[in-house]
Amino acid sequence: MAAATIAGTWTGPARAQRADRPLRLVLNVGLQTLDPVAGPSFVTRNFAYMVFDTLIAMDSKGQYRPQMLEGWTTSDDGLTYTFTLRSGLKFSDGAPVTAEDCIASIRRWGGRDGLGRRLIAATKEMRAIDDKTFVLELARPFGLVIDALGKPSVQVPFIMPARIASATPPTTPVKEIVGSGPFVFVKEEWMPGEKATFRRNPNYVPRAEPADGLAGGKVVKVERAELITMPDLATRAAALQANEVDYLEYVPLDFIERFGKNRNITLAKAGGPAQMVAALTVNHTQAPFDNVRIRQAAAAAMIRSEILDGLGLQPGAGDPGCANLFVCGTYYATTSGAAQVGTGIEKARDLLKQAGYKNEKVVFLLPGDSALLNPIGTVMADQLKRAGFNLDIQTQDWSSIASRWITKKPQNEGGWALVPVVYPGFDMVNPLGNPGTAYNCTGGAPYTYCGEALGRALSAFEAERDPEKRKAIAATMQQAALDDGTYLIAGQFQSPAAWRSELKGVIDFGLPIMWNIER
């Protein structure tokens, strides 16, 4: 009954299996921040998809489709976009969604997100034509307006009321959660880091077509839902097996094989952009990783087969042959520059020697509470030690690491050198949103890289309207990023999510989607 104690809601099998109980999702880490713009984390993104909505959404084929929008038109010169909202859209407080709300939300998001900043920098003006229509006019060519507004993962351009978006700087968390999404957040029941409760939004107007990825009709088929945190990994697994919870964002690795044989549990199988990418973020601003040869040495040590084996995935769930920044199996996938990644421990030692490494201490922050990041980071740290790096491994919970990760303090004053991460493929497929390319020379932690060749490729990419020409530019961009070691690719794999098999309508998309589900 350990699961019952953690969840705090167990009252026996009969009640646990009642069709009218809340839909319960166990998060990988605790929900602490509610603003998807000020708090750029995946757990906040998961929360935000429940209470907010987007103008444009990605479907299961990776195509961008109207969501809150009825549609859009583009001028012949590609510089003017006219967007029209669907009729009847309302926020959870009952106020209608207007064009001004959209403009204010895009501006706020564009002050924080890497791709959003590029869009705003290329924009001459945004103006409302009427309550349902607004225009975005570019000052110069920018070929990814729709990609930007349909960005599926951190940070997502969610729409909120103008009275909130206009009054709140993008780095300051909003104080009021008002969205037009399929659920309403029940703030009075929120226990930060433990449980967030939601009820169906009676004001929500779903699209008429079937749900498809993040697009289509977001029909909520339960009255209430809960996002729960269970720090103990075995407790999470026990709770799903006991039918106390319905969905695990990430299955504890020791249970993947067991769950694969359990007919009452379904494991996620989504591929392509719905896959996950393991990586190691590198602090370029401090020794020893201000030396590109030392970054290349660390990249050589990232033996992807070892890292993926450490996850205990089902056969075929990992792709150790992929060293692609932009996700293998997606539009911009390329092998350009990939041959230098994961070349082995001996090569890493040689590069360290050539670089003149002086055995400087390297602070490696290891997440202790993540079912994914802990085993990935443990293998990475072992590889780096074998290559000759002098690691100072500091194990903390993810929320503590995230706070240190965005600072620029020296390593001996609470800073960092290396932090293992896992990104959804959605964050990686677009070079203007990819964490290893999009933040070039922006100066903000944790993405501290800055390269001239990468900068030239980024500028060319964003101005190009021809998709085929953008593919060639993306190959140049990846070569530049891998040469510089912007961050270190460590393997691509399927998301190990799982849910109760009796659930109907679950959308397997690489991130938890709580609409369309029924028992």
BAKOL-561566 format. One record per residue (C-alpha): residue in one letter; x, y, z. Coordinates in steps of 0.1 Angstrom, whole numbers, padded with zeros to 4 digits, always signed. Layout:
BEGIN
AXYZ...
This chain:
BEGIN
M+0000+0000+0000A+0030+0023-0004A+0013+0038-0035A-0018+0047-0015T+0002+0066+0010I+0020+0088-0015A-0010+0096-0036G-0031+0103-0006T-0063+0092-0024W-0065+0054-0022T-0097+0041-0007G-0096+0005-0020P-0100-0013-0053A-0137-0008-0058R-0134+0030-0056A-0101+0031-0075Q-0118+0015-0105R-0149+0037-0105A-0155+0052-0139D-0163+0086-0124R-0131+0091-0105P-0106+0118-0117L-0083+0109-0146R-0049+0107-0128L-0015+0113-0145V+0017+0108-0127L+0043+0134-0137N+0080+0128-0141V+0088+0157-0117G+0067+0180-0095L+0047+0209-0109Q+0060+0241-0092T+0056+0268-0119L+0023+0275-0137D+0033+0301-0163P+0044+0284-0196V+0063+0315-0207A+0082+0324-0175G+0087+0288-0165P+0102+0270-0195S+0099+0234-0183F+0081+0203-0197V+0060+0198-0166T+0047+0234-0170R+0041+0227-0207N+0020+0196-0198F+0000+0217-0173A-0005+0245-0198Y-0019+0223-0226M-0047+0215-0202V-0058+0250-0195F-0046+0271-0225D-0050+0267-0262T-0029+0276-0293L-0037+0293-0325I-0020+0266-0346A-0013+0230-0336M+0008+0201-0349D-0009+0169-0359S+0004+0133-0358K+0020+0137-0392G+0040+0168-0381Q+0017+0191-0401Y+0006+0225-0388R-0032+0229-0386P-0056+0257-0375Q-0066+0252-0338M-0081+0284-0323L-0080+0298-0358E-0105+0293-0385G-0076+0298-0409W-0051+0322-0423T-0040+0338-0456T-0006+0349-0468S+0002+0377-0492D+0020+0369-0525D+0053+0384-0512G+0051+0363-0480L+0053+0394-0458T+0017+0397-0446Y-0003+0371-0427T-0040+0375-0419F-0054+0353-0391T-0090+0347-0383L-0103+0332-0350R-0130+0306-0348S-0164+0318-0335G-0175+0313-0299L-0141+0310-0282K-0141+0320-0246F-0117+0321-0217S-0124+0302-0185D-0136+0334-0169G-0163+0337-0196A-0147+0366-0215P-0145+0362-0253V-0111+0355-0269T-0102+0385-0292A-0076+0394-0317E-0060+0417-0291D-0056+0388-0267C-0037+0369-0294I-0014+0398-0302A-0006+0404-0266S+0001+0367-0260I+0024+0365-0290R+0044+0395-0280R+0049+0382-0244W+0059+0348-0257G+0082+0364-0282G+0101+0381-0254R+0111+0348-0240D+0112+0320-0265G+0142+0316-0290L+0120+0311-0320G+0095+0337-0308R+0123+0363-0305R+0133+0357-0341L+0097+0361-0352I+0092+0394-0333A+0126+0407-0346A+0114+0401-0381T+0079+0416-0375K+0070+0452-0386E+0037+0452-0367M+0008+0432-0355R-0026+0449-0356A-0062+0439-0349I-0087+0443-0378D-0117+0434-0357D-0124+0412-0327K-0117+0380-0347T-0091+0391-0372F-0055+0403-0368V-0026+0409-0392L+0011+0401-0387E+0032+0421-0411L+0069+0412-0415A+0096+0438-0420R+0118+0413-0438P+0114+0377-0450F+0108+0351-0423G+0099+0317-0437L+0086+0301-0405V+0057+0322-0392I+0034+0292-0391D+0060+0270-0376A+0066+0295-0348L+0029+0300-0339G+0024+0263-0340K+0055+0254-0319P+0045+0223-0300S+0068+0223-0270V+0088+0245-0247Q+0080+0273-0250V+0046+0271-0265P+0028+0303-0277F-0003+0297-0256I-0030+0324-0257M-0041+0342-0225P-0061+0374-0219A-0044+0406-0230R-0051+0421-0196I-0027+0395-0182A-0002+0391-0210S+0003+0429-0215A+0007+0435-0178T+0032+0408-0171P+0068+0408-0183P+0078+0374-0199T+0102+0366-0171T+0077+0372-0144P+0051+0345-0136V+0015+0354-0142K-0006+0356-0110E-0038+0344-0126I-0043+0313-0147V-0070+0321-0172G-0070+0301-0205S-0093+0290-0232G-0082+0253-0231P-0102+0222-0225F-0097+0222-0187V-0099+0247-0159F-0073+0247-0132V-0087+0244-0097K-0062+0266-0079E-0077+0263-0044E-0068+0225-0045W-0033+0229-0058M-0005+0214-0037P+0027+0227-0053G+0050+0198-0062E+0024+0172-0052K-0010+0175-0070A-0028+0198-0094T-0065+0194-0100F-0086+0203-0131R-0122+0203-0141R-0137+0202-0175N-0140+0237-0190P-0178+0242-0198N-0168+0272-0220Y-0145+0253-0243V-0155+0250-0279P-0137+0220-0295R-0131+0218-0332A-0155+0195-0352E-0128+0172-0365P-0113+0142-0346A-0084+0147-0323D-0051+0142-0341G-0018+0148-0322L-0021+0183-0306A-0046+0193-0333G-0083+0186-0340G-0112+0184-0315K-0100+0185-0279V-0131+0168-0264V-0129+0162-0227K-0147+0130-0217V-0140+0132-0179E-0153+0157-0154R-0120+0160-0134A-0084+0152-0139E-0053+0153-0116L-0016+0157-0122I+0002+0139-0094T+0038+0136-0083M+0052+0105-0067P+0089+0109-0059D+0095+0072-0053L+0098+0053-0087A+0086+0020-0074T+0056+0037-0059R+0046+0050-0093A+0048+0016-0109A+0028+0000-0081A+0001+0027-0084L-0004+0020-0121Q-0005-0017-0116A-0030-0013-0088N-0052+0009-0110E-0048+0038-0085V-0035+0060-0113D-0042+0060-0150Y-0011+0072-0168L+0026+0075-0161E+0045+0102-0180Y+0076+0080-0177V+0078+0044-0166P+0105+0035-0141L+0131+0017-0161D+0131-0014-0140F+0094-0019-0149I+0095-0014-0187E+0099-0051-0195R+0074-0061-0169F+0048-0036-0181G+0054-0048-0217K+0040-0083-0206N+0011-0069-0186R-0021-0069-0207N-0036-0043-0184I-0009-0018-0193T-0001-0002-0226L+0033+0013-0234A+0037+0042-0258K+0051+0035-0292A+0051+0069-0310G+0081+0076-0332G+0096+0105-0353P+0091+0139-0335A+0073+0121-0307Q+0105+0104-0297M+0129+0117-0270V+0165+0129-0274A+0191+0126-0246A+0217+0153-0245L+0244+0169-0223T+0243+0207-0219V+0276+0223-0216N+0286+0256-0200H+0307+0274-0227T+0315+0304-0205Q+0338+0287-0180A+0369+0266-0181P+0375+0239-0192F+0345+0240-0216D+0354+0274-0230N+0379+0253-0251V+0362+0238-0282R+0386+0208-0282I+0375+0198-0247R+0339+0201-0258Q+0347+0178-0287A+0364+0154-0263A+0332+0152-0242A+0312+0147-0274A+0334+0118-0284A+0328+0101-0251M+0290+0101-0255I+0287+0064-0266R+0250+0063-0274S+0246+0025-0272E+0258+0025-0236I+0235+0054-0227L+0204+0038-0242D+0213+0004-0227G+0212+0022-0193L+0176+0031-0199G+0165-0006-0201L+0143+0001-0231Q+0123-0025-0250P+0140-0039-0281G+0138-0014-0309A+0128+0015-0287G+0162+0032-0290D+0182+0044-0320P+0219+0043-0311G+0229+0051-0347C+0212+0085-0345A+0235+0115-0337N+0212+0141-0354L+0204+0174-0338F+0171+0177-0357V+0157+0142-0349C+0162+0112-0372G+0131+0104-0393T+0120+0141-0395Y+0121+0167-0423Y+0154+0184-0414A+0173+0151-0404T+0208+0151-0417T+0241+0132-0410S+0262+0163-0416G+0289+0165-0389A+0275+0135-0370A+0306+0113-0376Q+0325+0131-0348V+0299+0123-0321G+0304+0093-0299T+0336+0081-0315G+0348+0065-0283I+0367+0068-0251E+0402+0065-0267K+0393+0093-0291A+0381+0114-0262R+0413+0109-0243D+0434+0119-0274L+0413+0151-0278L+0417+0160-0241K+0455+0156-0244Q+0456+0177-0276A+0435+0204-0258G+0459+0206-0229Y+0434+0196-0203K+0448+0204-0168N+0426+0181-0148E+0403+0211-0139K+0373+0201-0118V+0341+0197-0137V+0308+0202-0118F+0283+0176-0132L+0248+0181-0119L+0230+0147-0117P+0192+0147-0112G+0183+0123-0084D+0145+0123-0088S+0140+0117-0125A+0132+0083-0139L+0150+0093-0171L+0177+0118-0163N+0192+0098-0134P+0202+0067-0154I+0212+0087-0184G+0233+0111-0164T+0249+0082-0144V+0261+0065-0177M+0273+0099-0191A+0293+0106-0159D+0310+0072-0161Q+0319+0077-0197L+0334+0111-0190K+0354+0098-0160R+0368+0070-0182A+0378+0096-0208G+0398+0114-0181F+0376+0142-0169N+0378+0152-0132L+0341+0151-0123D+0325+0166-0092I+0292+0148-0094Q+0265+0166-0074T+0232+0148-0071Q+0201+0170-0065D+0164+0170-0073W+0155+0185-0107S+0139+0217-0094S+0172+0226-0076I+0193+0218-0106A+0170+0239-0129S+0176+0269-0106R+0214+0265-0109W+0212+0257-0146I+0201+0292-0155T+0227+0310-0135K+0262+0322-0147K+0279+0317-0113P+0314+0301-0113Q+0314+0264-0106N+0329+0269-0071E+0301+0293-0062G+0271+0272-0071G+0275+0272-0108W+0277+0242-0132A+0297+0228-0161L+0275+0198-0173V+0238+0190-0170P+0221+0159-0186V+0188+0166-0202V+0161+0149-0223Y+0142+0168-0249P+0110+0158-0267G+0116+0155-0304F+0092+0183-0309D+0117+0207-0294M+0144+0195-0317V+0128+0193-0352N+0130+0230-0361P+0165+0245-0362L+0150+0278-0351G+0136+0261-0320N+0163+0235-0313P+0182+0242-0281G+0215+0233-0298T+0211+0259-0325A+0184+0285-0318Y+0200+0303-0289N+0233+0311-0307C+0249+0342-0292T+0218+0352-0272G+0240+0353-0240G+0215+0336-0217A+0220+0305-0196P+0218+0276-0199Y+0225+0279-0237T+0258+0298-0237Y+0272+0289-0271C+0281+0315-0297G+0295+0307-0332E+0299+0328-0363A+0292+0299-0388L+0261+0289-0369G+0249+0325-0368R+0252+0329-0406A+0233+0297-0412L+0205+0307-0388S+0200+0340-0406A+0199+0323-0440F+0175+0297-0427E+0149+0321-0412A+0148+0342-0443E+0143+0313-0467R+0108+0304-0478D+0117+0274-0499P+0115+0242-0477E+0140+0223-0499K+0166+0251-0497R+0160+0253-0459K+0170+0216-0457A+0204+0223-0472I+0209+0252-0448A+0199+0229-0419A+0227+0205-0428T+0252+0234-0427M+0238+0245-0394Q+0241+0211-0379Q+0277+0208-0390A+0285+0241-0374A+0268+0232-0342L+0284+0198-0338D+0319+0213-0347D+0314+0238-0319G+0299+0213-0294T+0269+0236-0287Y+0256+0207-0267L+0262+0170-0269I+0238+0145-0285A+0235+0112-0265G+0208+0091-0282Q+0173+0090-0295F+0145+0068-0281Q+0108+0063-0277S+0091+0079-0247P+0085+0052-0221A+0051+0064-0211A+0024+0039-0200W-0013+0039-0193R-0041+0016-0182S-0053-0005-0212E-0089+0001-0204L-0085+0037-0213K-0100+0045-0247G-0089+0073-0270V-0054+0079-0256I-0033+0099-0280D+0002+0085-0283F+0022+0116-0291G+0053+0118-0270L+0038+0141-0244P+0008+0135-0222I-0025+0145-0237M-0055+0144-0213W-0084+0152-0237N-0102+0125-0258I-0097+0099-0230E-0125+0078-0216R-0128+0046-0196
